[in-house]
Amino acid sequence: MRLITVLILFTFLFSCKDSKKPSYTIKNQTSNKNLAEEHPGKKLMEASCYTCHSVTASEDSRLAPPMIAIKRRYINENISKEAFINDIQSWMNNPTEEKAKMYGAVKKYGLMPKLRYPEKTIQQISEYMFDFEIEKPEWFESHLKKGKAYDKKMINNQQGNLDNEVYIKKGLNFALTTKAVLGKNLISKIQQEGALAALKFCNIKAYPLTDSMSIVHNANIKRVSDKPRNLKNKANTEELKYINVFKGDVKQQIESKPVIVTTDDNVQFYYPIKTNAMCLQCHGINNKVKENTAEMLKKLYPNDLALGYNDNEVRGIWSISYNK
């Protein structure tokens, strides 16, 4: 009888101990697909971030790094969730080169514009990024394995000397900083007033903004195309030659590199402008451009040729000349 009593007591103690264990671990909870789908940060991230940080855009045609790249750069085993959220909040409140952690991305895409999202929105997106696995482009892992900075990949191997590296970096800087200024103004216009207002903005401001960057850099900076929307952007014979070179790269799935042509005292720089999801809202295949957008295009650009593009196609080139 005493033995039975001891066995009953022993069983009771261990059953009580086990009842205090959670039915699932935090790790299992975090990886649960249902919880991920229901998290408000997921939809907010897709709606607010994917215009630039797209999962589907190619490595060459995107406007900004994918969200998984941001997560990998900001999160390490020593950072807390609170610290990660604070880092993202700080960056979004005032993006500056001094605060940047993704130096290569800033160099490649330009500095992110200051976007006025509610603090709660940024917090929910940050929480989702920290707690759950997020989508990544197919090319992302192989990109990481390459382990090379963007500017090194852009060097024209055929030229191969130090002077040409300097000329290429300088030309890229002129192109990407001008692209950043245009992109910042365009994205802000879209967010504040919608796509039609952005279209009017391009009609009035895009050319003067490019000219103003020419003054800033003391260079002749142009965006030209074989299918121009604004006739001021029509490519000349020499520029058409390089547009076709870059189109050939796309067909052969070759990563385009900048081209430079030098004289004794001048550098001429060429680099492709490729379409992405944002471009296609106004430059895509006709039946995919919204009807009100198409009507506005006809009013603003009666001789418009810049339609019918798909993603990652060469829409034109940067044609930049400057003194050595």
Phi and psi restraints in degrees (value plus and minus 20) as a CYANA .aco file:
   2 ARG   PHI     -84.7   -44.7
   2 ARG   PSI     -57.3   -17.3
   3 LEU   PHI     -84.1   -44.1
   3 LEU   PSI     -61.6   -21.6
   4 ILE   PHI     -82.3   -42.3
   4 ILE   PSI     -62.5   -22.5
   5 THR   PHI     -81.4   -41.4
   5 THR   PSI     -62.2   -22.2
   6 VAL   PHI     -84.2   -44.2
   6 VAL   PSI     -61.3   -21.3
   7 LEU   PHI     -84.2   -44.2
   7 LEU   PSI     -61.1   -21.1
   8 ILE   PHI     -83.1   -43.1
   8 ILE   PSI     -65.5   -25.5
   9 LEU   PHI     -82.2   -42.2
   9 LEU   PSI     -61.7   -21.7
  10 PHE   PHI     -82.5   -42.5
  10 PHE   PSI     -65.5   -25.5
  11 THR   PHI     -83.3   -43.3
  11 THR   PSI     -61.8   -21.8
  12 PHE   PHI     -82.2   -42.2
  12 PHE   PSI     -63.7   -23.7
  13 LEU   PHI     -83.3   -43.3
  13 LEU   PSI     -63.3   -23.3
  14 PHE   PHI     -94.3   -54.3
  14 PHE   PSI     -51.4   -11.4
  15 SER   PHI     -88.0   -48.0
  15 SER   PSI     -56.0   -16.0
  16 CYS   PHI     -84.7   -44.7
  16 CYS   PSI     -61.7   -21.7
  17 LYS   PHI     -83.6   -43.6
  17 LYS   PSI     -63.6   -23.6
  18 ASP   PHI     -87.1   -47.1
  18 ASP   PSI     -50.9   -10.9
  19 SER   PHI     -87.5   -47.5
  19 SER   PSI     -37.6     2.4
  20 LYS   PHI    -104.0   -64.0
  20 LYS   PSI     -31.0     9.0
  21 LYS   PHI     -95.4   -55.4
  21 LYS   PSI     121.7   161.7
  22 PRO   PHI     -87.7   -47.7
  22 PRO   PSI     132.7   172.7
  23 SER   PHI     -97.8   -57.8
  23 SER   PSI     -29.8    10.2
  24 TYR   PHI    -171.9  -131.9
  24 TYR   PSI     139.1   179.1
  25 THR   PHI    -112.4   -72.4
  25 THR   PSI     143.3   183.3
  26 ILE   PHI     -81.4   -41.4
  26 ILE   PSI     -57.0   -17.0
  27 LYS   PHI     -81.8   -41.8
  27 LYS   PSI     -65.0   -25.0
  28 ASN   PHI     -84.1   -44.1
  28 ASN   PSI     -59.1   -19.1
  29 GLN   PHI     -83.5   -43.5
  29 GLN   PSI     -63.3   -23.3
  30 THR   PHI     -85.6   -45.6
  30 THR   PSI     -54.8   -14.8
  31 SER   PHI    -107.4   -67.4
  31 SER   PSI     -21.4    18.6
  32 ASN   PHI     -85.8   -45.8
  32 ASN   PSI     102.9   142.9
  33 LYS   PHI     -85.0   -45.0
  33 LYS   PSI     -56.2   -16.2
  34 ASN   PHI     -83.7   -43.7
  34 ASN   PSI     -63.2   -23.2
  35 LEU   PHI     -83.7   -43.7
  35 LEU   PSI     -58.6   -18.6
  36 ALA   PHI     -83.9   -43.9
  36 ALA   PSI     -64.7   -24.7
  37 GLU   PHI     -85.0   -45.0
  37 GLU   PSI     -53.5   -13.5
  38 GLU   PHI    -104.8   -64.8
  38 GLU   PSI     -33.7     6.3
  39 HIS   PHI     -86.8   -46.8
  39 HIS   PSI     109.4   149.4
  40 PRO   PHI     -81.9   -41.9
  40 PRO   PSI     -46.3    -6.3
  41 GLY   PHI     -85.4   -45.4
  41 GLY   PSI     -46.4    -6.4
  42 LYS   PHI     -85.2   -45.2
  42 LYS   PSI     -72.2   -32.2
  43 LYS   PHI     -85.6   -45.6
  43 LYS   PSI     -57.9   -17.9
  44 LEU   PHI     -84.2   -44.2
  44 LEU   PSI     -60.3   -20.3
  45 MET   PHI     -85.2   -45.2
  45 MET   PSI     -64.4   -24.4
  46 GLU   PHI     -84.4   -44.4
  46 GLU   PSI     -59.1   -19.1
  47 ALA   PHI     -97.5   -57.5
  47 ALA   PSI     -56.6   -16.6
  48 SER   PHI    -116.2   -76.2
  48 SER   PSI     -48.5    -8.5
  49 CYS   PHI    -129.2   -89.2
  49 CYS   PSI     -49.2    -9.2
  50 TYR   PHI     -93.7   -53.7
  50 TYR   PSI     -31.6     8.4
  51 THR   PHI     -77.9   -37.9
  51 THR   PSI     -61.6   -21.6
  52 CYS   PHI    -123.2   -83.2
  52 CYS   PSI     -57.9   -17.9
  53 HIS   PHI    -118.1   -78.1
  53 HIS   PSI      24.5    64.5
  54 SER   PHI     -79.4   -39.4
  54 SER   PSI     127.2   167.2
  55 VAL   PHI    -102.2   -62.2
  55 VAL   PSI     -50.7   -10.7
  56 THR   PHI    -112.4   -72.4
  56 THR   PSI     -38.2     1.8
  57 ALA   PHI     -84.3   -44.3
  57 ALA   PSI     126.4   166.4
  58 SER   PHI     -90.8   -50.8
  58 SER   PSI     148.5   188.5
  59 GLU   PHI     -84.7   -44.7
  59 GLU   PSI     -51.4   -11.4
  60 ASP   PHI    -107.2   -67.2
  60 ASP   PSI     -47.8    -7.8
  61 SER   PHI    -123.8   -83.8
  61 SER   PSI     -14.8    25.2
  62 ARG   PHI    -101.8   -61.8
  62 ARG   PSI     143.0   183.0
  63 LEU   PHI    -116.3   -76.3
  63 LEU   PSI     -39.2     0.8
  64 ALA   PHI    -181.6  -141.6
  64 ALA   PSI     144.6   184.6
  65 PRO   PHI     -86.1   -46.1
  65 PRO   PSI     133.5   173.5
  66 PRO   PHI     -86.4   -46.4
  66 PRO   PSI     138.0   178.0
  67 MET   PHI     -81.8   -41.8
  67 MET   PSI     -51.4   -11.4
  68 ILE   PHI     -84.0   -44.0
  68 ILE   PSI     -52.9   -12.9
  69 ALA   PHI     -86.8   -46.8
  69 ALA   PSI     -58.0   -18.0
  70 ILE   PHI     -85.4   -45.4
  70 ILE   PSI     -64.3   -24.3
  71 LYS   PHI     -80.9   -40.9
  71 LYS   PSI     -66.0   -26.0
  72 ARG   PHI     -83.4   -43.4
  72 ARG   PSI     -54.7   -14.7
  73 ARG   PHI     -97.0   -57.0
  73 ARG   PSI     -56.8   -16.8
  74 TYR   PHI    -109.5   -69.5
  74 TYR   PSI     -46.5    -6.5
  75 ILE   PHI    -123.6   -83.6
  75 ILE   PSI     107.4   147.4
  76 ASN   PHI    -154.4  -114.4
  76 ASN   PSI     157.1   197.1
  77 GLU   PHI     -86.5   -46.5
  77 GLU   PSI     -35.3     4.7
  78 ASN   PHI    -117.3   -77.3
  78 ASN   PSI     -26.1    13.9
  79 ILE   PHI    -115.0   -75.0
  79 ILE   PSI     118.5   158.5
  80 SER   PHI    -108.0   -68.0
  80 SER   PSI     143.1   183.1
  81 LYS   PHI     -80.1   -40.1
  81 LYS   PSI     -62.8   -22.8
  82 GLU   PHI     -82.1   -42.1
  82 GLU   PSI     -62.8   -22.8
  83 ALA   PHI     -86.2   -46.2
  83 ALA   PSI     -58.7   -18.7
  84 PHE   PHI     -83.2   -43.2
  84 PHE   PSI     -66.1   -26.1
  85 ILE   PHI     -80.8   -40.8
  85 ILE   PSI     -62.2   -22.2
  86 ASN   PHI     -83.6   -43.6
  86 ASN   PSI     -59.3   -19.3
  87 ASP   PHI     -81.9   -41.9
  87 ASP   PSI     -65.4   -25.4
  88 ILE   PHI     -87.2   -47.2
  88 ILE   PSI     -62.1   -22.1
  89 GLN   PHI     -79.7   -39.7
  89 GLN   PSI     -65.4   -25.4
  90 SER   PHI     -81.6   -41.6
  90 SER   PSI     -64.1   -24.1
  91 TRP   PHI     -84.6   -44.6
  91 TRP   PSI     -66.1   -26.1
  92 MET   PHI     -86.2   -46.2
  92 MET   PSI     -53.6   -13.6
  93 ASN   PHI     -87.3   -47.3
  93 ASN   PSI     -51.6   -11.6
  94 ASN   PHI    -181.7  -141.7
  94 ASN   PSI      62.5   102.5
  95 PRO   PHI     -88.7   -48.7
  95 PRO   PSI     102.3   142.3
  96 THR   PHI    -157.2  -117.2
  96 THR   PSI     139.0   179.0
  97 GLU   PHI     -83.6   -43.6
  97 GLU   PSI     -52.3   -12.3
  98 GLU   PHI     -85.5   -45.5
  98 GLU   PSI     -52.8   -12.8
  99 LYS   PHI    -110.6   -70.6
  99 LYS   PSI     -28.0    12.0
 100 ALA   PHI     -85.6   -45.6
 100 ALA   PSI     118.3   158.3
 101 LYS   PHI    -126.2   -86.2
 101 LYS   PSI     -40.2    -0.2
 102 MET   PHI    -124.1   -84.1
 102 MET   PSI      57.2    97.2
 103 TYR   PHI     -82.3   -42.3
 103 TYR   PSI     -62.0   -22.0
 104 GLY   PHI     -82.6   -42.6
 104 GLY   PSI     -59.0   -19.0
 105 ALA   PHI     -86.2   -46.2
 105 ALA   PSI     -60.5   -20.5
 106 VAL   PHI     -83.3   -43.3
 106 VAL   PSI     -60.1   -20.1
 107 LYS   PHI     -88.5   -48.5
 107 LYS   PSI     -57.2   -17.2
 108 LYS   PHI     -99.9   -59.9
 108 LYS   PSI     -64.2   -24.2
 109 TYR   PHI    -126.0   -86.0
 109 TYR   PSI     -30.3     9.7
 110 GLY   PHI      68.3   108.3
 110 GLY   PSI     148.1   188.1
 111 LEU   PHI     -92.5   -52.5
 111 LEU   PSI     116.7   156.7
 112 MET   PHI     -82.0   -42.0
 112 MET   PSI     116.0   156.0
 113 PRO   PHI     -88.0   -48.0
 113 PRO   PSI     135.6   175.6
 114 LYS   PHI     -98.8   -58.8
 114 LYS   PSI      93.2   133.2
 115 LEU   PHI    -131.9   -91.9
 115 LEU   PSI     111.8   151.8
 116 ARG   PHI    -111.8   -71.8
 116 ARG   PSI      56.0    96.0
 117 TYR   PHI    -107.7   -67.7
 117 TYR   PSI     126.8   166.8
 118 PRO   PHI     -78.7   -38.7
 118 PRO   PSI     126.2   166.2
 119 GLU   PHI     -77.4   -37.4
 119 GLU   PSI     -58.2   -18.2
 120 LYS   PHI     -84.9   -44.9
 120 LYS   PSI     -57.3   -17.3
 121 THR   PHI     -82.1   -42.1
 121 THR   PSI     -66.9   -26.9
 122 ILE   PHI     -83.3   -43.3
 122 ILE   PSI     -59.4   -19.4
 123 GLN   PHI     -83.0   -43.0
 123 GLN   PSI     -65.1   -25.1
 124 GLN   PHI     -87.4   -47.4
 124 GLN   PSI     -58.7   -18.7
 125 ILE   PHI     -84.2   -44.2
 125 ILE   PSI     -62.8   -22.8
 126 SER   PHI     -84.0   -44.0
 126 SER   PSI     -61.8   -21.8
 127 GLU   PHI     -81.0   -41.0
 127 GLU   PSI     -63.8   -23.8
 128 TYR   PHI     -83.2   -43.2
 128 TYR   PSI     -63.5   -23.5
 129 MET   PHI     -81.6   -41.6
 129 MET   PSI     -60.3   -20.3
 130 PHE   PHI     -91.4   -51.4
 130 PHE   PSI     -60.7   -20.7
 131 ASP   PHI    -106.5   -66.5
 131 ASP   PSI     -45.2    -5.2
 132 PHE   PHI    -147.0  -107.0
 132 PHE   PSI     136.8   176.8
 133 GLU   PHI     -89.4   -49.4
 133 GLU   PSI     117.6   157.6
 134 ILE   PHI    -139.5   -99.5
 134 ILE   PSI     139.0   179.0
 135 GLU   PHI     -82.6   -42.6
 135 GLU   PSI     131.2   171.2
 136 LYS   PHI    -157.3  -117.3
 136 LYS   PSI     127.3   167.3
 137 PRO   PHI     -82.7   -42.7
 137 PRO   PSI     136.4   176.4
 138 GLU   PHI     -81.2   -41.2
 138 GLU   PSI     -51.8   -11.8
 139 TRP   PHI    -106.1   -66.1
 139 TRP   PSI     -23.6    16.4
 140 PHE   PHI     -83.9   -43.9
 140 PHE   PSI     -67.5   -27.5
 141 GLU   PHI     -85.3   -45.3
 141 GLU   PSI     -60.1   -20.1
 142 SER   PHI     -87.1   -47.1
 142 SER   PSI     -52.4   -12.4
 143 HIS   PHI     -82.2   -42.2
 143 HIS   PSI     -61.8   -21.8
 144 LEU   PHI     -84.7   -44.7
 144 LEU   PSI     -58.8   -18.8
 145 LYS   PHI     -86.2   -46.2
 145 LYS   PSI     -48.9    -8.9
 146 LYS   PHI     -81.7   -41.7
 146 LYS   PSI     -59.5   -19.5
 147 GLY   PHI      40.4    80.4
 147 GLY   PSI      10.8    50.8
 148 LYS   PHI    -137.4   -97.4
 148 LYS   PSI     124.5   164.5
 149 ALA   PHI     -88.8   -48.8
 149 ALA   PSI     132.1   172.1
 150 TYR   PHI     -82.1   -42.1
 150 TYR   PSI     -60.4   -20.4
 151 ASP   PHI     -85.1   -45.1
 151 ASP   PSI     -51.6   -11.6
 152 LYS   PHI     -88.5   -48.5
 152 LYS   PSI     -56.7   -16.7
 153 LYS   PHI     -87.5   -47.5
 153 LYS   PSI     -46.4    -6.4
 154 MET   PHI    -102.7   -62.7
 154 MET   PSI     -27.4    12.6
 155 ILE   PHI     -86.6   -46.6
 155 ILE   PSI     113.4   153.4
 156 ASN   PHI     -95.3   -55.3
 156 ASN   PSI      84.2   124.2
 157 ASN   PHI     -84.9   -44.9
 157 ASN   PSI     -46.1    -6.1
 158 GLN   PHI     -88.1   -48.1
 158 GLN   PSI     -52.4   -12.4
 159 GLN   PHI    -100.2   -60.2
 159 GLN   PSI     -72.8   -32.8
 160 GLY   PHI      48.3    88.3
 160 GLY   PSI     -11.6    28.4
 161 ASN   PHI    -136.8   -96.8
 161 ASN   PSI     147.5   187.5
 162 LEU   PHI     -81.5   -41.5
 162 LEU   PSI     -60.3   -20.3
 163 ASP   PHI     -78.9   -38.9
 163 ASP   PSI     -63.6   -23.6
 164 ASN   PHI     -87.6   -47.6
 164 ASN   PSI     -54.4   -14.4
 165 GLU   PHI     -80.6   -40.6
 165 GLU   PSI     -63.5   -23.5
 166 VAL   PHI     -83.6   -43.6
 166 VAL   PSI     -63.6   -23.6
 167 TYR   PHI     -83.2   -43.2
 167 TYR   PSI     -60.5   -20.5
 168 ILE   PHI     -86.4   -46.4
 168 ILE   PSI     -65.9   -25.9
 169 LYS   PHI     -81.6   -41.6
 169 LYS   PSI     -59.0   -19.0
 170 LYS   PHI     -86.5   -46.5
 170 LYS   PSI     -65.0   -25.0
 171 GLY   PHI     -82.4   -42.4
 171 GLY   PSI     -62.4   -22.4
 172 LEU   PHI     -81.4   -41.4
 172 LEU   PSI     -60.7   -20.7
 173 ASN   PHI     -80.7   -40.7
 173 ASN   PSI     -64.8   -24.8
 174 PHE   PHI     -81.5   -41.5
 174 PHE   PSI     -65.2   -25.2
 175 ALA   PHI     -86.9   -46.9
 175 ALA   PSI     -66.6   -26.6
 176 LEU   PHI     -94.2   -54.2
 176 LEU   PSI     -54.1   -14.1
 177 THR   PHI     -90.2   -50.2
 177 THR   PSI     -56.2   -16.2
 178 THR   PHI     -86.9   -46.9
 178 THR   PSI     -62.1   -22.1
 179 LYS   PHI     -79.8   -39.8
 179 LYS   PSI     -60.0   -20.0
 180 ALA   PHI     -84.8   -44.8
 180 ALA   PSI     -60.9   -20.9
 181 VAL   PHI     -85.1   -45.1
 181 VAL   PSI     -65.6   -25.6
 182 LEU   PHI     -83.7   -43.7
 182 LEU   PSI     -64.5   -24.5
 183 GLY   PHI     -84.3   -44.3
 183 GLY   PSI     -62.0   -22.0
 184 LYS   PHI     -79.2   -39.2
 184 LYS   PSI     -66.8   -26.8
 185 ASN   PHI     -87.9   -47.9
 185 ASN   PSI     -59.0   -19.0
 186 LEU   PHI     -88.2   -48.2
 186 LEU   PSI     -66.3   -26.3
 187 ILE   PHI     -83.1   -43.1
 187 ILE   PSI     -62.1   -22.1
 188 SER   PHI     -81.3   -41.3
 188 SER   PSI     -60.1   -20.1
 189 LYS   PHI     -85.5   -45.5
 189 LYS   PSI     -62.7   -22.7
 190 ILE   PHI     -81.1   -41.1
 190 ILE   PSI     -65.4   -25.4
 191 GLN   PHI     -86.4   -46.4
 191 GLN   PSI     -58.9   -18.9
 192 GLN   PHI    -101.9   -61.9
 192 GLN   PSI     -57.9   -17.9
 193 GLU   PHI    -150.4  -110.4
 193 GLU   PSI     -28.0    12.0
 194 GLY   PHI      79.2   119.2
 194 GLY   PSI     153.6   193.6
 195 ALA   PHI     -84.7   -44.7
 195 ALA   PSI     -57.7   -17.7
 196 LEU   PHI     -85.4   -45.4
 196 LEU   PSI     -60.1   -20.1
 197 ALA   PHI     -84.3   -44.3
 197 ALA   PSI     -57.5   -17.5
 198 ALA   PHI     -84.5   -44.5
 198 ALA   PSI     -56.7   -16.7
 199 LEU   PHI     -83.8   -43.8
 199 LEU   PSI     -63.8   -23.8
 200 LYS   PHI     -84.0   -44.0
 200 LYS   PSI     -57.8   -17.8
 201 PHE   PHI     -80.1   -40.1
 201 PHE   PSI     -65.8   -25.8
 202 CYS   PHI     -80.1   -40.1
 202 CYS   PSI     -60.8   -20.8
 203 ASN   PHI     -81.3   -41.3
 203 ASN   PSI     -57.7   -17.7
 204 ILE   PHI    -116.6   -76.6
 204 ILE   PSI     -59.5   -19.5
 205 LYS   PHI    -126.9   -86.9
 205 LYS   PSI     -43.6    -3.6
 206 ALA   PHI     -80.3   -40.3
 206 ALA   PSI     -66.5   -26.5
 207 TYR   PHI     -86.2   -46.2
 207 TYR   PSI     -67.5   -27.5
 208 PRO   PHI     -81.4   -41.4
 208 PRO   PSI     -56.3   -16.3
 209 LEU   PHI     -84.0   -44.0
 209 LEU   PSI     -61.4   -21.4
 210 THR   PHI     -82.6   -42.6
 210 THR   PSI     -62.9   -22.9
 211 ASP   PHI     -80.5   -40.5
 211 ASP   PSI     -60.3   -20.3
 212 SER   PHI     -85.0   -45.0
 212 SER   PSI     -55.0   -15.0
 213 MET   PHI     -90.2   -50.2
 213 MET   PSI     -47.6    -7.6
 214 SER   PHI     -82.2   -42.2
 214 SER   PSI     -60.0   -20.0
 215 ILE   PHI     -87.3   -47.3
 215 ILE   PSI     -63.8   -23.8
 216 VAL   PHI     -77.8   -37.8
 216 VAL   PSI     -64.3   -24.3
 217 HIS   PHI    -114.1   -74.1
 217 HIS   PSI     -22.6    17.4
 218 ASN   PHI      35.1    75.1
 218 ASN   PSI      30.5    70.5
 219 ALA   PHI    -165.6  -125.6
 219 ALA   PSI     144.3   184.3
 220 ASN   PHI    -118.4   -78.4
 220 ASN   PSI      82.0   122.0
 221 ILE   PHI    -125.7   -85.7
 221 ILE   PSI     103.4   143.4
 222 LYS   PHI    -152.8  -112.8
 222 LYS   PSI     128.9   168.9
 223 ARG   PHI    -133.2   -93.2
 223 ARG   PSI      97.4   137.4
 224 VAL   PHI    -146.3  -106.3
 224 VAL   PSI     138.0   178.0
 225 SER   PHI    -167.1  -127.1
 225 SER   PSI     134.7   174.7
 226 ASP   PHI    -100.2   -60.2
 226 ASP   PSI     -35.8     4.2
 227 LYS   PHI    -147.2  -107.2
 227 LYS   PSI      52.8    92.8
 228 PRO   PHI     -93.4   -53.4
 228 PRO   PSI     130.9   170.9
 229 ARG   PHI    -112.0   -72.0
 229 ARG   PSI     -65.1   -25.1
 230 ASN   PHI    -122.4   -82.4
 230 ASN   PSI     105.2   145.2
 231 LEU   PHI     -80.2   -40.2
 231 LEU   PSI     -40.2    -0.2
 232 LYS   PHI     -85.7   -45.7
 232 LYS   PSI     -39.1     0.9
 233 ASN   PHI    -118.9   -78.9
 233 ASN   PSI      -2.2    37.8
 234 LYS   PHI     -94.4   -54.4
 234 LYS   PSI     110.5   150.5
 235 ALA   PHI     -93.5   -53.5
 235 ALA   PSI     123.8   163.8
 236 ASN   PHI    -105.3   -65.3
 236 ASN   PSI    -198.4  -158.4
 237 THR   PHI     -79.5   -39.5
 237 THR   PSI     -64.3   -24.3
 238 GLU   PHI     -85.6   -45.6
 238 GLU   PSI     -62.4   -22.4
 239 GLU   PHI     -86.1   -46.1
 239 GLU   PSI     -56.7   -16.7
 240 LEU   PHI     -80.1   -40.1
 240 LEU   PSI     -56.0   -16.0
 241 LYS   PHI     -80.1   -40.1
 241 LYS   PSI     -63.3   -23.3
 242 TYR   PHI     -97.9   -57.9
 242 TYR   PSI     -48.8    -8.8
 243 ILE   PHI     -79.1   -39.1
 243 ILE   PSI     -64.2   -24.2
 244 ASN   PHI     -87.5   -47.5
 244 ASN   PSI     -53.5   -13.5
 245 VAL   PHI     -81.4   -41.4
 245 VAL   PSI     -66.9   -26.9
 246 PHE   PHI     -89.7   -49.7
 246 PHE   PSI     -53.6   -13.6
 247 LYS   PHI     -83.9   -43.9
 247 LYS   PSI     -57.6   -17.6
 248 GLY   PHI     -82.9   -42.9
 248 GLY   PSI     -56.4   -16.4
 249 ASP   PHI     -80.1   -40.1
 249 ASP   PSI     -63.2   -23.2
 250 VAL   PHI     -83.5   -43.5
 250 VAL   PSI     -64.2   -24.2
 251 LYS   PHI     -81.3   -41.3
 251 LYS   PSI     -57.4   -17.4
 252 GLN   PHI    -109.8   -69.8
 252 GLN   PSI     -16.5    23.5
 253 GLN   PHI      37.2    77.2
 253 GLN   PSI      21.9    61.9
 254 ILE   PHI    -122.8   -82.8
 254 ILE   PSI     117.8   157.8
 255 GLU   PHI     -89.7   -49.7
 255 GLU   PSI     100.8   140.8
 256 SER   PHI     -89.7   -49.7
 256 SER   PSI     119.0   159.0
 257 LYS   PHI    -135.0   -95.0
 257 LYS   PSI     130.8   170.8
 258 PRO   PHI     -79.7   -39.7
 258 PRO   PSI     129.1   169.1
 259 VAL   PHI    -136.0   -96.0
 259 VAL   PSI     114.3   154.3
 260 ILE   PHI    -143.7  -103.7
 260 ILE   PSI     123.7   163.7
 261 VAL   PHI    -146.4  -106.4
 261 VAL   PSI     102.5   142.5
 262 THR   PHI    -134.7   -94.7
 262 THR   PSI     129.1   169.1
 263 THR   PHI    -139.8   -99.8
 263 THR   PSI    -189.2  -149.2
 264 ASP   PHI     -79.7   -39.7
 264 ASP   PSI     -56.4   -16.4
 265 ASP   PHI    -149.8  -109.8
 265 ASP   PSI     -13.5    26.5
 266 ASN   PHI    -155.9  -115.9
 266 ASN   PSI     129.7   169.7
 267 VAL   PHI    -141.8  -101.8
 267 VAL   PSI     109.5   149.5
 268 GLN   PHI    -131.0   -91.0
 268 GLN   PSI     105.4   145.4
 269 PHE   PHI    -137.8   -97.8
 269 PHE   PSI     113.7   153.7
 270 TYR   PHI    -147.7  -107.7
 270 TYR   PSI     118.1   158.1
 271 TYR   PHI    -173.9  -133.9
 271 TYR   PSI     118.7   158.7
 272 PRO   PHI     -93.1   -53.1
 272 PRO   PSI     129.1   169.1
 273 ILE   PHI    -129.5   -89.5
 273 ILE   PSI      94.8   134.8
 274 LYS   PHI    -129.2   -89.2
 274 LYS   PSI     130.7   170.7
 275 THR   PHI     -96.1   -56.1
 275 THR   PSI     130.7   170.7
 276 ASN   PHI    -161.1  -121.1
 276 ASN   PSI    -195.3  -155.3
 277 ALA   PHI     -78.3   -38.3
 277 ALA   PSI     -59.3   -19.3
 278 MET   PHI     -88.5   -48.5
 278 MET   PSI     -60.2   -20.2
 279 CYS   PHI     -79.4   -39.4
 279 CYS   PSI     -59.9   -19.9
 280 LEU   PHI     -87.9   -47.9
 280 LEU   PSI     -35.8     4.2
 281 GLN   PHI     -80.7   -40.7
 281 GLN   PSI     -50.2   -10.2
 282 CYS   PHI    -141.6  -101.6
 282 CYS   PSI     -28.4    11.6
 283 HIS   PHI    -144.5  -104.5
 283 HIS   PSI     -14.7    25.3
 284 GLY   PHI     -98.0   -58.0
 284 GLY   PSI    -195.9  -155.9
 285 ILE   PHI     -77.4   -37.4
 285 ILE   PSI     119.3   159.3
 286 ASN   PHI     -68.8   -28.8
 286 ASN   PSI     -65.9   -25.9
 287 ASN   PHI     -94.9   -54.9
 287 ASN   PSI     -23.1    16.9
 288 LYS   PHI    -125.8   -85.8
 288 LYS   PSI     -27.9    12.1
 289 VAL   PHI    -105.0   -65.0
 289 VAL   PSI     109.6   149.6
 290 LYS   PHI     -77.4   -37.4
 290 LYS   PSI     127.5   167.5
 291 GLU   PHI     -78.5   -38.5
 291 GLU   PSI     -64.4   -24.4
 292 ASN   PHI     -87.0   -47.0
 292 ASN   PSI     -52.1   -12.1
 293 THR   PHI     -87.3   -47.3
 293 THR   PSI     -64.3   -24.3
 294 ALA   PHI     -81.1   -41.1
 294 ALA   PSI     -60.6   -20.6
 295 GLU   PHI     -84.0   -44.0
 295 GLU   PSI     -62.2   -22.2
 296 MET   PHI     -85.6   -45.6
 296 MET   PSI     -57.5   -17.5
 297 LEU   PHI     -80.6   -40.6
 297 LEU   PSI     -61.8   -21.8
 298 LYS   PHI     -84.1   -44.1
 298 LYS   PSI     -55.1   -15.1
 299 LYS   PHI     -92.1   -52.1
 299 LYS   PSI     -64.6   -24.6
 300 LEU   PHI     -99.4   -59.4
 300 LEU   PSI     -53.3   -13.3
 301 TYR   PHI    -153.7  -113.7
 301 TYR   PSI      60.2   100.2
 302 PRO   PHI     -82.8   -42.8
 302 PRO   PSI     -42.9    -2.9
 303 ASN   PHI    -127.5   -87.5
 303 ASN   PSI       8.4    48.4
 304 ASP   PHI     -81.2   -41.2
 304 ASP   PSI     109.7   149.7
 305 LEU   PHI    -134.7   -94.7
 305 LEU   PSI     -25.5    14.5
 306 ALA   PHI    -110.0   -70.0
 306 ALA   PSI      33.2    73.2
 307 LEU   PHI    -148.1  -108.1
 307 LEU   PSI     147.5   187.5
 308 GLY   PHI      71.6   111.6
 308 GLY   PSI      -4.7    35.3
 309 TYR   PHI    -107.9   -67.9
 309 TYR   PSI     131.9   171.9
 310 ASN   PHI    -126.9   -86.9
 310 ASN   PSI     155.9   195.9
 311 ASP   PHI     -84.8   -44.8
 311 ASP   PSI     124.6   164.6
 312 ASN   PHI      41.4    81.4
 312 ASN   PSI      21.1    61.1
 313 GLU   PHI    -130.6   -90.6
 313 GLU   PSI     134.6   174.6
 314 VAL   PHI     -99.3   -59.3
 314 VAL   PSI      90.9   130.9
 315 ARG   PHI    -110.9   -70.9
 315 ARG   PSI     -38.9     1.1
 316 GLY   PHI     153.1   193.1
 316 GLY   PSI    -183.5  -143.5
 317 ILE   PHI    -162.0  -122.0
 317 ILE   PSI     139.1   179.1
 318 TRP   PHI    -102.6   -62.6
 318 TRP   PSI     107.4   147.4
 319 SER   PHI    -141.6  -101.6
 319 SER   PSI      85.6   125.6
 320 ILE   PHI    -146.7  -106.7
 320 ILE   PSI     109.9   149.9
 321 SER   PHI    -144.5  -104.5
 321 SER   PSI     122.8   162.8
 322 TYR   PHI    -175.0  -135.0
 322 TYR   PSI     140.8   180.8
 323 ASN   PHI     -97.9   -57.9
 323 ASN   PSI     126.9   166.9
